[in-house]
Amino acid sequence: MSKSLKQQIIPREKKSGKVKLKMKGSVEQEKGKNFKQGKESVVIEKEKEKEKEKEKEETEKKGIFTKIKNFIFHPAVIILLVGIFIFYMRIEGEKWDPRDLDLPNELQILGVGNGASLQEIQRAYRKLSMKKHPDIVKKCDKKCQEEWHTIAHAYETIKQVYDKKQRYYQRAEF
């Protein structure tokens, strides 16, 4: 290009990093990033470099805590954590361990041994209820009511443990 043509180049439009130039004589040329002869294209390239530097600085400013926060609050991670929590709680709720409750004390209250079946426990409970129930005993004071309350509580505790044990073994079968 001669000097006269360089002076005749007039910037027309700036779109997406490309400068569309119009030369006198109605010839249009598109110049990209590599066009460094015109002042306008150099200015545009410098502006782009400044924007890239600003973006880099912003990402560096975010830091590790922001990245962790963005990771933790991602919907897929939240769904995964909730699923793990539900799975864990379901397993923990179904475990049965006879050491969790103090059963020998409840069994002694009902007057049965450690190896008693559920039917034997129910039979012992019915016998005690005939002797100690406040509606059956004519002269029932606070002591009688407290004894009945401990008997009923012991029976309910044992029944819950046996029900839980039965559910545990039913799940383990399949």
Backbone as a printed PyTorch tensor [residue, N CA C, xyz], in Angstrom:
tensor([[[  0.8350,  -1.1810,   0.0000],
         [  0.0000,   0.0000,   0.0000],
         [  0.8790,   1.2430,   0.0000]],

        [[  0.4640,   2.1680,  -0.7330],
         [  1.2140,   3.4230,  -0.7810],
         [  0.7100,   4.3550,   0.3010]],

        [[  1.4340,   5.4380,   0.5150],
         [  1.0570,   6.3840,   1.5600],
         [ -0.3020,   6.9980,   1.2920]],

        [[ -0.5850,   7.2380,   0.0780],
         [ -1.8630,   7.8730,  -0.2360],
         [ -3.0410,   6.9550,   0.1080]],

        [[ -2.8650,   5.6400,  -0.1130],
         [ -3.9340,   4.7090,   0.2310],
         [ -4.0910,   4.5700,   1.7390]],

        [[ -2.9770,   4.5710,   2.4970],
         [ -3.0610,   4.4770,   3.9550],
         [ -3.8310,   5.6480,   4.5190]],

        [[ -3.6140,   6.7970,   3.9380],
         [ -4.2910,   7.9780,   4.4430],
         [ -5.7610,   7.9680,   4.0600]],

        [[ -6.1160,   7.2330,   3.0440],
         [ -7.4910,   7.2230,   2.5780],
         [ -8.3580,   6.1760,   3.3000]],

        [[ -7.7680,   5.3160,   4.1270],
         [ -8.5390,   4.2830,   4.8300],
         [ -9.3290,   4.9430,   5.9450]],

        [[-10.6310,   4.7440,   5.9400],
         [-11.5180,   5.3410,   6.9300],
         [-12.2280,   4.1900,   7.6590]],

        [[-12.1760,   4.1720,   9.0150],
         [-12.8760,   3.0980,   9.7330],
         [-14.3850,   3.2310,   9.5730]],

        [[-15.0530,   2.1190,   9.3050],
         [-16.4910,   2.1540,   9.0810],
         [-17.2650,   1.5450,  10.2560]],

        [[-16.9580,   0.3080,  10.6440],
         [-17.6680,  -0.3620,  11.7300],
         [-16.6820,  -1.1760,  12.5660]],

        [[-17.0380,  -1.3590,  13.8480],
         [-16.2550,  -2.2300,  14.7210],
         [-17.1960,  -3.3230,  15.2110]],

        [[-16.9350,  -4.5490,  14.8230],
         [-17.7750,  -5.6700,  15.2390],
         [-16.8880,  -6.8470,  15.6350]],

        [[-17.1240,  -7.3620,  16.8010],
         [-16.5020,  -8.5890,  17.3160],
         [-15.0120,  -8.7100,  17.0100]],

        [[-14.2730,  -7.6730,  17.2800],
         [-12.8240,  -7.7460,  17.1490],
         [-12.3240,  -7.5350,  15.7430]],

        [[-13.1830,  -7.3110,  14.7980],
         [-12.7440,  -7.0840,  13.4270],
         [-13.1350,  -5.6670,  13.0320]],

        [[-12.2800,  -5.0410,  12.3160],
         [-12.5600,  -3.6870,  11.8570],
         [-12.8700,  -3.7710,  10.3750]],

        [[-14.0170,  -3.2520,  10.0320],
         [-14.3960,  -3.2430,   8.6300],
         [-13.9740,  -1.8870,   8.0760]],

        [[-13.1230,  -1.9180,   7.1020],
         [-12.5760,  -0.6730,   6.5650],
         [-13.1210,  -0.4250,   5.1660]],

        [[-13.3210,   0.8360,   4.9200],
         [-13.7930,   1.2090,   3.5930],
         [-12.7280,   2.0800,   2.9620]],

        [[-12.3200,   1.7100,   1.8170],
         [-11.3320,   2.5150,   1.1000],
         [-12.0740,   3.3640,   0.0840]],

        [[-11.5100,   4.5010,  -0.1960],
         [-12.1240,   5.3370,  -1.2230],
         [-12.0860,   4.5780,  -2.5270]],

        [[-13.1060,   4.6510,  -3.2250],
         [-13.2210,   3.8910,  -4.4460],
         [-14.1440,   2.6980,  -4.2270]],

        [[-14.8970,   2.6810,  -3.0970],
         [-15.9040,   1.6850,  -2.7260],
         [-15.3850,   0.2500,  -2.7060]],

        [[-14.1380,   0.0440,  -2.3100],
         [-13.6010,  -1.3020,  -2.1180],
         [-13.5720,  -1.5400,  -0.6150]],

        [[-14.2620,  -2.5940,  -0.1450],
         [-14.2950,  -2.8880,   1.2920],
         [-13.3540,  -4.0440,   1.6000]],

        [[-12.6530,  -3.9060,   2.7210],
         [-11.7610,  -4.9660,   3.1620],
         [-12.0150,  -5.2220,   4.6390]],

        [[-11.9650,  -6.4720,   5.0120],
         [-12.0900,  -6.8280,   6.4200],
         [-10.7210,  -7.1880,   6.9350]],

        [[-10.3200,  -6.5380,   7.9900],
         [ -9.0150,  -6.8080,   8.5800],
         [ -9.2390,  -7.3580,   9.9850]],

        [[ -8.5620,  -8.4320,  10.3360],
         [ -8.6960,  -9.0620,  11.6350],
         [ -7.6270,  -8.6080,  12.5990]],

        [[ -7.2310,  -9.5180,  13.4980],
         [ -6.2640,  -9.1980,  14.5400],
         [ -4.8850,  -8.9010,  13.9710]],

        [[ -4.5570,  -9.4940,  12.8720],
         [ -3.2160,  -9.3310,  12.3180],
         [ -3.0200,  -8.0020,  11.5950]],

        [[ -4.0660,  -7.2490,  11.4170],
         [ -3.9580,  -5.9640,  10.7260],
         [ -3.4760,  -4.9180,  11.7170]],

        [[ -2.2000,  -4.5440,  11.6300],
         [ -1.6260,  -3.6210,  12.6020],
         [ -1.1930,  -2.3170,  11.9520]],

        [[ -1.6240,  -2.0730,  10.7630],
         [ -1.1930,  -0.8470,  10.1140],
         [ -2.0770,   0.3270,  10.5110]],

        [[ -3.3660,   0.1000,  10.7360],
         [ -4.2550,   1.1910,  11.1060],
         [ -4.2410,   1.4140,  12.6060]],

        [[ -4.3880,   2.6640,  13.0250],
         [ -4.3720,   3.0040,  14.4490],
         [ -5.5720,   2.4070,  15.1730]],

        [[ -6.7100,   2.3320,  14.5060],
         [ -7.9230,   1.8450,  15.1480],
         [ -7.7970,   0.3790,  15.5590]],

        [[ -7.2370,  -0.4430,  14.7070],
         [ -7.1170,  -1.8640,  15.0280],
         [ -6.1560,  -2.0960,  16.1820]],

        [[ -5.1230,  -1.3090,  16.2800],
         [ -4.1730,  -1.4300,  17.3860],
         [ -4.8560,  -1.0660,  18.6920]],

        [[ -5.6650,  -0.0310,  18.6680],
         [ -6.3940,   0.3900,  19.8690],
         [ -7.3720,  -0.7000,  20.2980]],

        [[ -8.0420,  -1.2980,  19.3460],
         [ -8.9980,  -2.3620,  19.6570],
         [ -8.2850,  -3.5630,  20.2640]],

        [[ -7.1370,  -3.9340,  19.7220],
         [ -6.3720,  -5.0570,  20.2650],
         [ -5.9140,  -4.7770,  21.6890]],

        [[ -5.5010,  -3.5460,  21.9640],
         [ -5.0770,  -3.1920,  23.3200],
         [ -6.2510,  -3.2670,  24.2880]],

        [[ -7.4180,  -2.8320,  23.8360],
         [ -8.5990,  -2.9090,  24.6930],
         [ -8.9450,  -4.3620,  25.0120]],

        [[ -8.8350,  -5.2310,  24.0380],
         [ -9.1060,  -6.6530,  24.2640],
         [ -8.1210,  -7.2540,  25.2520]],

        [[ -6.8570,  -6.8910,  25.1230],
         [ -5.8430,  -7.3940,  26.0520],
         [ -6.1350,  -6.9240,  27.4650]],

        [[ -6.5640,  -5.6640,  27.6110],
         [ -6.9120,  -5.1370,  28.9340],
         [ -8.0980,  -5.9030,  29.5190]],

        [[ -9.0960,  -6.2090,  28.6940],
         [-10.2520,  -6.9650,  29.1650],
         [ -9.8500,  -8.3680,  29.6200]],

        [[ -8.9600,  -9.0090,  28.8670],
         [ -8.4840, -10.3390,  29.2570],
         [ -7.7330, -10.2900,  30.5780]],

        [[ -6.9270,  -9.2590,  30.7700],
         [ -6.1890,  -9.1090,  32.0270],
         [ -7.1540,  -8.8960,  33.1860]],

        [[ -8.2050,  -8.1020,  32.9660],
         [ -9.1950,  -7.8790,  34.0180],
         [ -9.8980,  -9.1850,  34.3800]],

        [[-10.2410,  -9.9890,  33.3850],
         [-10.8810, -11.2770,  33.6450],
         [ -9.9700, -12.1980,  34.4430]],

        [[ -8.6790, -12.2100,  34.1040],
         [ -7.7220, -13.0260,  34.8540],
         [ -7.6400, -12.5660,  36.2990]],

        [[ -7.6000, -11.2530,  36.5100],
         [ -7.5290, -10.7140,  37.8680],
         [ -8.7770, -11.0840,  38.6610]],

        [[ -9.9430, -11.0200,  38.0240],
         [-11.1840, -11.3610,  38.7160],
         [-11.2070, -12.8340,  39.1190]],

        [[-10.7400, -13.6980,  38.2360],
         [-10.7090, -15.1210,  38.5890],
         [ -9.6930, -15.3970,  39.6890]],

        [[ -8.5940, -14.6770,  39.6970],
         [ -7.6020, -14.8520,  40.7550],
         [ -8.1210, -14.3100,  42.0720]],

        [[ -8.9460, -13.2670,  42.0330],
         [ -9.4980, -12.6820,  43.2500],
         [-10.4990, -13.6170,  43.9190]],

        [[-11.1370, -14.4640,  43.1440],
         [-12.1560, -15.3440,  43.7040],
         [-11.5980, -16.1960,  44.8310]],

        [[-10.4520, -16.7450,  44.6490],
         [ -9.8120, -17.5090,  45.7090],
         [-10.4040, -18.8930,  45.8810]],

        [[ -9.8260, -19.6110,  46.8070],
         [-10.1790, -21.0080,  47.0330],
         [-11.5500, -21.1520,  47.6830]],

        [[-11.9170, -20.2220,  48.5830],
         [-13.1860, -20.3520,  49.2890],
         [-14.3720, -20.1640,  48.3500]],

        [[-14.2410, -19.2610,  47.4150],
         [-15.3140, -19.0620,  46.4460],
         [-15.4520, -20.2840,  45.5530]],

        [[-14.3410, -20.8640,  45.1640],
         [-14.3950, -22.0630,  44.3340],
         [-15.0370, -23.2210,  45.0910]],

        [[-14.6970, -23.3690,  46.3620],
         [-15.2920, -24.4240,  47.1820],
         [-16.7890, -24.1900,  47.3360]],

        [[-17.1700, -22.9350,  47.5940],
         [-18.5820, -22.5970,  47.7450],
         [-19.3490, -22.9220,  46.4680]],

        [[-18.7930, -22.5610,  45.3340],
         [-19.4510, -22.8470,  44.0590],
         [-19.5630, -24.3480,  43.8260]],

        [[-18.5730, -25.1080,  44.2560],
         [-18.6160, -26.5630,  44.0960],
         [-19.6740, -27.1800,  45.0000]],

        [[-19.6990, -26.7630,  46.2740],
         [-20.6190, -27.3540,  47.2420],
         [-22.0660, -27.0450,  46.8920]],

        [[-22.3420, -25.8400,  46.4300],
         [-23.7170, -25.4590,  46.1390],
         [-24.1340, -25.7760,  44.7070]],

        [[-23.3650, -26.5740,  44.0190],
         [-23.7570, -27.0300,  42.6860],
         [-24.9020, -28.0340,  42.8600]],

        [[-25.9560, -27.9480,  42.0660],
         [-27.1230, -28.8230,  42.2640],
         [-26.8020, -30.3180,  42.2650]],

        [[-25.9000, -30.7510,  41.4350],
         [-25.5670, -32.1800,  41.3980],
         [-24.9130, -32.6220,  42.7030]],

        [[-24.0660, -31.7890,  43.2630],
         [-23.3940, -32.1260,  44.5260],
         [-24.4100, -32.1570,  45.6600]],

        [[-25.3430, -31.2150,  45.6630],
         [-26.3660, -31.1850,  46.7080],
         [-27.2190, -32.4510,  46.6410]],

        [[-27.6270, -32.8440,  45.4560],
         [-28.4380, -34.0560,  45.3030],
         [-27.6550, -35.2820,  45.7700]],

        [[-26.3840, -35.3450,  45.4380],
         [-25.5490, -36.4670,  45.8620],
         [-25.4320, -36.5170,  47.3860]],

        [[-25.1970, -35.3800,  48.0250],
         [-25.0620, -35.3500,  49.4790],
         [-26.3670, -35.7370,  50.1700]],

        [[-27.4980, -35.2600,  49.6670],
         [-28.7900, -35.6200,  50.2520],
         [-29.0330, -37.1240,  50.0960]],

        [[-28.6850, -37.6760,  48.9460],
         [-28.8420, -39.1130,  48.7350],
         [-27.9970, -39.9370,  49.6860]],

        [[-26.7610, -39.5190,  49.8910],
         [-25.8800, -40.2270,  50.8310],
         [-26.4420, -40.1430,  52.2430]],

        [[-26.9490, -38.9630,  52.6220],
         [-27.5130, -38.7810,  53.9600],
         [-28.7240, -39.6920,  54.1680]],

        [[-29.6150, -39.7400,  53.1940],
         [-30.8080, -40.5850,  53.3130],
         [-30.4100, -42.0560,  53.3830]],

        [[-29.4750, -42.4760,  52.5500],
         [-29.0130, -43.8620,  52.5630],
         [-28.4110, -44.2170,  53.9180]],

        [[-27.5800, -43.3380,  54.4690],
         [-26.9430, -43.5830,  55.7610],
         [-27.9910, -43.6790,  56.8690]],

        [[-28.9510, -42.7560,  56.8780],
         [-29.9630, -42.7630,  57.9310],
         [-30.8490, -44.0110,  57.8330]],

        [[-31.0980, -44.4630,  56.6370],
         [-31.9190, -45.6590,  56.4700],
         [-31.1950, -46.8890,  57.0060]],

        [[-29.9200, -46.9850,  56.7320],
         [-29.1360, -48.1210,  57.2280],
         [-29.0230, -48.0600,  58.7480]],

        [[-28.7260, -46.8860,  59.2900],
         [-28.5650, -46.7600,  60.7360],
         [-29.8760, -47.0310,  61.4640]],

        [[-30.9950, -46.6410,  60.8580],
         [-32.2890, -46.8580,  61.4940],
         [-32.6880, -48.3160,  61.5310]],

        [[-32.2140, -49.1070,  60.6020],
         [-32.6050, -50.5050,  60.5250],
         [-31.6700, -51.4460,  61.2760]],

        [[-30.5490, -50.9560,  61.7190],
         [-29.6390, -51.8310,  62.4620],
         [-30.2810, -52.2060,  63.7950]],

        [[-30.0870, -53.4250,  64.1680],
         [-30.5960, -53.8750,  65.4520],
         [-29.4500, -54.4410,  66.2610]],

        [[-29.3140, -53.9210,  67.4600],
         [-28.2750, -54.3940,  68.3560],
         [-28.9100, -54.5740,  69.7280]],

        [[-28.9280, -55.7780,  70.2640],
         [-29.5840, -55.9870,  71.5550],
         [-28.9020, -55.2480,  72.6990]],

        [[-27.6750, -54.8130,  72.4860],
         [-26.9850, -54.0850,  73.5540],
         [-27.4560, -52.6430,  73.6640]],

        [[-28.2530, -52.1750,  72.6750],
         [-28.7420, -50.8010,  72.7230],
         [-29.6750, -50.5720,  73.9070]],

        [[-30.4630, -51.5630,  74.2500],
         [-31.4190, -51.4260,  75.3420],
         [-31.0360, -52.3560,  76.4840]],

        [[-31.4460, -51.9760,  77.6590],
         [-31.1510, -52.7840,  78.8390],
         [-32.2950, -53.7800,  79.0310]],

        [[-32.3410, -54.8150,  78.2050],
         [-33.4460, -55.7670,  78.2230],
         [-33.5050, -56.6540,  79.4640]],

        [[-32.3950, -57.0860,  80.0310],
         [-32.5280, -57.9580,  81.2070],
         [-33.3550, -57.3230,  82.3220]],

        [[-33.2610, -56.0110,  82.4860],
         [-34.0520, -55.3420,  83.5080],
         [-35.5430, -55.4490,  83.1800]],

        [[-35.9280, -55.2190,  81.9270],
         [-37.3290, -55.3150,  81.5230],
         [-37.8260, -56.7580,  81.6350]],

        [[-36.9690, -57.6950,  81.2730],
         [-37.3630, -59.1020,  81.3810],
         [-37.5680, -59.5080,  82.8410]],

        [[-36.7290, -58.9790,  83.7290],
         [-36.8800, -59.2850,  85.1530],
         [-38.1690, -58.6840,  85.7030]],

        [[-38.5400, -57.4980,  85.2250],
         [-39.7800, -56.8680,  85.6890],
         [-40.9780, -57.7540,  85.3420]],

        [[-40.9510, -58.3350,  84.1390],
         [-42.0540, -59.2100,  83.7200],
         [-41.9200, -60.6250,  84.2840]],

        [[-40.7640, -60.9520,  84.8230],
         [-40.5680, -62.2560,  85.4580],
         [-40.2840, -63.3780,  84.4780]],

        [[-39.6060, -63.0920,  83.3820],
         [-39.2340, -64.1240,  82.4050],
         [-37.7200, -64.1320,  82.2570]],

        [[-37.1980, -65.2100,  81.6770],
         [-35.7580, -65.3440,  81.4950],
         [-35.2810, -64.6910,  80.2000]],

        [[-33.9580, -64.7160,  80.0080],
         [-33.3610, -64.0870,  78.8250],
         [-33.7380, -64.7840,  77.5220]],

        [[-33.9650, -66.0670,  77.5380],
         [-34.2750, -66.8020,  76.3140],
         [-35.7630, -66.9170,  76.0370]],

        [[-36.5870, -66.0960,  76.6670],
         [-38.0420, -66.2050,  76.5220],
         [-38.4880, -65.7610,  75.1350]],

        [[-39.5040, -66.4580,  74.6280],
         [-40.0610, -66.0710,  73.3280],
         [-41.0690, -64.9400,  73.5350]],

        [[-41.5280, -64.3950,  72.4400],
         [-42.4940, -63.2970,  72.5140],
         [-43.8150, -63.7780,  73.1150]],

        [[-44.2010, -65.0170,  72.8460],
         [-45.4440, -65.5630,  73.4130],
         [-45.3380, -65.7000,  74.9290]],

        [[-44.1910, -66.1360,  75.4240],
         [-43.9950, -66.2510,  76.8770],
         [-44.0270, -64.8770,  77.5320]],

        [[-43.4480, -63.8970,  76.8680],
         [-43.4450, -62.5280,  77.4050],
         [-44.8700, -61.9870,  77.4560]],

        [[-45.6570, -62.2300,  76.4040],
         [-47.0480, -61.7730,  76.3900],
         [-47.8640, -62.4560,  77.4860]],

        [[-47.6320, -63.7320,  77.6860],
         [-48.3380, -64.4750,  78.7330],
         [-48.0080, -63.9000,  80.1150]],

        [[-46.7270, -63.6170,  80.3670],
         [-46.3220, -63.0460,  81.6570],
         [-46.9200, -61.6480,  81.8360]],

        [[-46.9960, -60.8910,  80.7670],
         [-47.5690, -59.5360,  80.8360],
         [-49.0570, -59.6050,  81.1850]],

        [[-49.7770, -60.5310,  80.5860],
         [-51.2130, -60.6630,  80.8660],
         [-51.4560, -61.0790,  82.3250]],

        [[-50.6150, -61.9730,  82.8310],
         [-50.7660, -62.3940,  84.2330],
         [-50.5300, -61.2210,  85.1760]],

        [[-49.4640, -60.4480,  84.8890],
         [-49.1840, -59.2950,  85.7450],
         [-50.2680, -58.2280,  85.6160]],

        [[-50.8150, -58.0820,  84.4360],
         [-51.8600, -57.0660,  84.2710],
         [-53.1230, -57.4510,  85.0450]],

        [[-53.3890, -58.7420,  85.1780],
         [-54.5460, -59.1840,  85.9740],
         [-54.3280, -58.9020,  87.4620]],

        [[-53.0790, -58.9010,  87.9040],
         [-52.7860, -58.6710,  89.3150],
         [-52.5770, -57.1930,  89.6410]],

        [[-51.9940, -56.4180,  88.7110],
         [-51.5390, -55.0690,  89.0560],
         [-52.2670, -53.9340,  88.3230]],

        [[-53.1640, -54.2360,  87.3930],
         [-53.8070, -53.1670,  86.6230],
         [-54.6780, -52.3060,  87.5390]],

        [[-54.6010, -50.9720,  87.4220],
         [-55.3650, -50.0850,  88.3100],
         [-56.8860, -50.2620,  88.1950]],

        [[-57.4010, -50.6730,  87.0700],
         [-58.8440, -50.8650,  86.9240],
         [-59.3190, -52.1540,  87.6000]],

        [[-58.4400, -53.1220,  87.7370],
         [-58.8190, -54.4070,  88.3320],
         [-58.6220, -54.3830,  89.8490]],

        [[-57.5190, -53.7920,  90.3040],
         [-57.2400, -53.7210,  91.7400],
         [-58.1760, -52.6780,  92.3530]],

        [[-58.9180, -53.0850,  93.4170],
         [-59.9110, -52.1840,  93.9980],
         [-59.2710, -51.0360,  94.7600]],

        [[-58.2640, -51.3130,  95.5430],
         [-57.6140, -50.2660,  96.3180],
         [-56.2550, -49.9670,  95.6870]],

        [[-56.2770, -49.1710,  94.6380],
         [-55.0350, -48.8600,  93.9210],
         [-54.5850, -47.4490,  94.2900]],

        [[-53.4400, -47.3490,  94.8810],
         [-52.8920, -46.0370,  95.2280],
         [-51.7980, -45.6620,  94.2180]],

        [[-51.0160, -44.6410,  94.5420],
         [-49.9640, -44.1850,  93.6210],
         [-48.9070, -45.2640,  93.3900]],

        [[-48.5950, -46.0210,  94.4260],
         [-47.5930, -47.0730,  94.2880],
         [-48.0600, -48.1300,  93.2930]],

        [[-49.3020, -48.5050,  93.3590],
         [-49.8710, -49.4890,  92.4360],
         [-49.8290, -48.9550,  91.0000]],

        [[-50.1700, -47.6870,  90.8270],
         [-50.1460, -47.0860,  89.4880],
         [-48.7230, -47.0200,  88.9330]],

        [[-47.7460, -46.7100,  89.7970],
         [-46.3480, -46.6660,  89.3550],
         [-45.8610, -48.0570,  88.9380]],

        [[-46.2360, -49.0930,  89.7120],
         [-45.8550, -50.4570,  89.3510],
         [-46.4490, -50.8370,  87.9950]],

        [[-47.7380, -50.5040,  87.8030],
         [-48.3690, -50.8140,  86.5230],
         [-47.6790, -50.0680,  85.3780]],

        [[-47.3080, -48.8290,  85.6420],
         [-46.6310, -48.0330,  84.6140],
         [-45.2830, -48.6700,  84.2420]],

        [[-44.5130, -49.1450,  85.2190],
         [-43.2280, -49.7860,  84.9090],
         [-43.4390, -51.0980,  84.1510]],

        [[-44.4760, -51.8590,  84.5130],
         [-44.7670, -53.1160,  83.8050],
         [-45.1470, -52.8230,  82.3530]],

        [[-46.0240, -51.8590,  82.1520],
         [-46.4610, -51.5180,  80.7930],
         [-45.2890, -50.9940,  79.9580]],

        [[-44.4520, -50.1800,  80.5850],
         [-43.2910, -49.6380,  79.8690],
         [-42.3080, -50.7580,  79.4890]],

        [[-42.0840, -51.6960,  80.4120],
         [-41.1770, -52.8140,  80.1290],
         [-41.7130, -53.6560,  78.9720]],

        [[-43.0180, -53.9330,  78.9800],
         [-43.6040, -54.7370,  77.9060],
         [-43.5050, -54.0130,  76.5610]],

        [[-43.8090, -52.7320,  76.5320],
         [-43.7340, -51.9590,  75.2810],
         [-42.3000, -51.9110,  74.7520]],

        [[-41.3400, -51.7600,  75.6420],
         [-39.9330, -51.7220,  75.2270],
         [-39.5190, -53.0470,  74.6000]],

        [[-39.8580, -54.1380,  75.2560],
         [-39.5030, -55.4610,  74.7280],
         [-40.2020, -55.7100,  73.3930]],

        [[-41.4650, -55.3330,  73.3040],
         [-42.2120, -55.5330,  72.0640],
         [-41.5940, -54.7290,  70.9130]],

        [[-41.1810, -53.4980,  71.1820],
         [-40.5430, -52.6790,  70.1440],
         [-39.2390, -53.3120,  69.6690]],

        [[-38.4630, -53.8250,  70.6080],
         [-37.1910, -54.4520,  70.2430],
         [-37.4330, -55.6980,  69.3980]],

        [[-38.4020, -56.5140,  69.7790],
         [-38.6940, -57.7110,  68.9950],
         [-39.2230, -57.3540,  67.6070]],

        [[-40.0590, -56.3280,  67.5200],
         [-40.5620, -55.8970,  66.2080],
         [-39.4210, -55.3920,  65.3280]],

        [[-38.5360, -54.6330,  65.9210],
         [-37.3990, -54.1020,  65.1670],
         [-36.4850, -55.2420,  64.7080]],

        [[-36.2740, -56.2030,  65.5860],
         [-35.4460, -57.3610,  65.2420],
         [-36.0830, -58.1510,  64.1020]],

        [[-37.3940, -58.3250,  64.1530],
         [-38.0940, -59.0710,  63.1140],
         [-37.9920, -58.3410,  61.7680]],

        [[-38.1700, -57.0210,  61.7560],
         [-38.0280, -56.2540,  60.5120],
         [-36.6100, -56.3540,  59.9690]],

        [[-35.6230, -56.3360,  60.8640],
         [-34.2220, -56.4250,  60.4440],
         [-33.9570, -57.7540,  59.7410]],

        [[-34.4360, -58.8400,  60.3230],
         [-34.1970, -60.1500,  59.7250],
         [-34.9970, -60.3470,  58.4390]],

        [[-36.1690, -59.7440,  58.3510],
         [-36.9420, -59.8320,  57.1080],
         [-36.2240, -59.1240,  55.9700]],

        [[-35.6240, -57.9800,  56.2370],
         [-34.8770, -57.2530,  55.2080],
         [-33.6180, -58.0080,  54.8030]],

        [[-33.0100, -58.7010,  55.7590],
         [-31.7620, -59.4100,  55.4730],
         [-31.9990, -60.6550,  54.6190]],

        [[-33.2210, -61.1660,  54.5970],
         [-33.5030, -62.3960,  53.8630],
         [-33.4460, -62.2140,  52.3620]],

        [[-33.9250, -61.0970,  51.8490],
         [-33.9250, -60.9520,  50.3830],
         [-32.7650, -60.1680,  49.9800]]])
